[in-house]
Amino acid sequence: MPNRLCLLFDSDGTLVDSEILLAEVMAEVLTSFGLPFSARQYMDEFRGVRFLTIVRELETRFGTLGETQLAAMEAAMRERMATRMQNELLAIDGMPSALEALAAHPKAVVSNGPEAKIRCAMQSTALARHFDNNLFSAYTLGVWKPDPALYLKAAEAMGYPPERCVVIDDASVGVEAGLAAGMQVVHLNHFADQESTPAGAHAIHHARELPVLIAKLAARLPQPI
């Protein structure tokens, strides 16, 4: 298909409804290690941000942890999150049907989370089959959104130039990364009354809107001579 686009999906908050679970787990674990934190704080200030970045910011407010404490804290957070995902995680409303409708386009998951977390999310929600093991983790590649290099590395691995890639992301760090990478960006804006979509990105408010938008973007691609 000459009009195929490579679709690069964020995971948390875009494919799977994990952000409130993550917010609650982080609030429990960070607070227990002496870094006061709330689920609301995650949603308001840190949605989509790298875990270590959040920790470092909290350390400036409440005091520095030792490396042993940091390792134990992250291990506890990952373990609790995996358990809750396996038992409670759901796909974002409308996303399974949207992925079915977009079956002709190659797809990948590109996340700031660890690969084990991405795999757990995809398996727990039965979305794994849509991605053919095309899972790109910031922890594996060593670069985190909003750095555009994460999406650029994923695009290169998928064999597509940036101009034929579409980023689908709900968080500002991901939207910023996609735009900086020179890709088309779809902002799945769950909080339209609180968040604006940056200039250059396409706003949608429900996954069911995605197939029609992707079809429009694909139709604009230059056709081979």
N, C-alpha and C positions, 0 to 999 in steps of 0.2 A: 504493500500500500504506500504510494508516494506521499500521501497526506498523513502518515502516522506521526504522532508525537510521542516523545518519551515522557511519561508522567512520573514525577518524583514526589512522593507523598511523605510528609511528616507523619509520625506515629501518634504520640500523646495529644489528644484533643482534636486530631484530624481524622485518623482512622479509628481510633479507639477512645472510649469515654473514660480515660484513666486519670484525668487531672485532679478530680476531687479526691480520688483514692490516694494519689501521690501527695496532695496537699495535706491530707489527714495523717498519713504515715510520717511525712517529714515533720509535721508539728509535734507528733508524739516523740519521735526519736531525737530531733535536735534539742527539744526542751529538756529531755531526760539527760542530755550531755552538757547542760548548762548554757545552751544557746536559745533563749526564749523565742518562740516562733509560733505562728498560728496558721491554720489553713487559709484563712482570709488573706493573710499577708502574702502567701504564695500566689494566690489568684490575682491580687492587686499589684504586686511589685515584681514577681519573679517568674511568671508563667513562661515555661519553655527554656529557662536559663539553666546553664550547666550547674550541677549540684555543688561542685567545688567553688564556683563563683559565689553561690549563695552562702556557703559556709564562710568563705573569706570575708564577705561583707558583714555577716553576723559577728565574726570574730573582732572586727573593728569596733563593734558596739559593746560587746560583752566579755571580751578577753579571748586570748589565743589558746587553742587546744594543742596538746602534744600529738606527735605523729601516731603513737599507739592508740590514743583516743580517737583520732580521726579515722584510722583504719577500722576500729571496732564500731564506730558510729555508722560508717558507710556500709559495712557488712550487715549490721542490724537493719538498716533502712532497706537494703536490697532484699534481704530475706523476708521481711514483713510485706514488702511490696509484691514480691512474687506470690506469696500466699494469698494476698487479697486479689490479685489479678486472676489467679487460677480459679478462685471461688466466686468472684463478683464482676469481673470485667465484661463489658458489653461493647459491641461496635457502635460507633457514632450512628445515630438514627439516619437511616436512608443510605448509609455507605455501602452495605453489601449489594444492594440493587444497583447503585451507581457503578460499582466495580464490574458487575456483570455487564452492564451496558457499555462499558469501556474496554471490553475484552480484546478488541483488536489492537489496542495500544500497549506497547511494552511499559512495564511499571516497576518501580523500586520503592523501598522504604528508606528514607534518609533521616536519621534521628540523632539528637544530642545524647540519647541514652546508650547504655551498654548493649552489646549484641544479644546477650542472654535475655535482657529485658524486652528487646524488640521481638525476639523469637517467642518468648512467653506470651506477649500480647497478641501476636498473630495466631498462635496456636489456640489460645484461650477463646478467641472470638471467631475461629474458623475462617480467617481471612488469608492465611498463609498461602493457599493455593493460587491466589491471584498474582503472586510476586516471584515465583520460580526461584526462590532462594536469593533474590536480589535485595539483600539487606545491608545497608551501609551505616555503620555506627561511628560517631565521632570518636569514641574511645579506641576503636580499631584504627581509624585513619589519622588520629592525632590532631584533629582540628574541629572546632565547635562553632556552630552558628552563634553570632551573626557573621562570622567569617565566611565569605562566599566559596572558599576553597572546598568546603564539605560538599556542597552541591556540584561544584565543578569536577571534583574527583569521582563522584557518583556518575555524572554524565559521561565522563571519559570511559569509565569501566563499562557502562552500558553501550558505548559506541555511538553516542549522539553528540553533535555540537550544541552549545548552549542555546542557540536560536531555535533549535527543534525540541527543546525541553520545556516542560511546564512544571513549576513548583506549586504544590498544593499544601498550604500550611495555615494553621490557625493563629500562631503566635507572632508577635512583632519581630522577634529575633530571626525567625525563619523567613518571613516576608522580606525583611531587610537583606538577608543573605541571598535570596533568590533574585531580587532586583539587582544587587551588586554583581551577581554572576552573569547578568545579561540575559536572563531567562524570562519567559512569560511567567507571571505569578498570579495564582488564584488565592485570595485571602478568604478562608472560611471563617467569617466573622460571627462568632456566637454572641457577641456583646455589642451589637450595633448601637445601642443607646449609650455606651460608655467608650467605645473605641472607634476611631476612624481608620479607613483603609488608606494606606499611603498612595500618593500619586504614582501612577504607572502600574499598579496592581488592579486586578479585577475582583470585585467584592461579590461573594455569595453568602447566603445566610442559612442554607440547608444543603445537605449533600445531594438531594434530588435535583438541584439546579446544575450540578457539575457536568453531566453528559451533554447537555445542550450547549453549555459554554465551551467545552472542549471541541465539540463539533464545529462551532464558529471559528475557534482559533485554528483548527486544522484546515478549514476551508480557505483561510487567508495565506497559507503557506504557498510559496512559489512552486509551480509545477515543473517537472523536468521537461527539457526541450526534446 
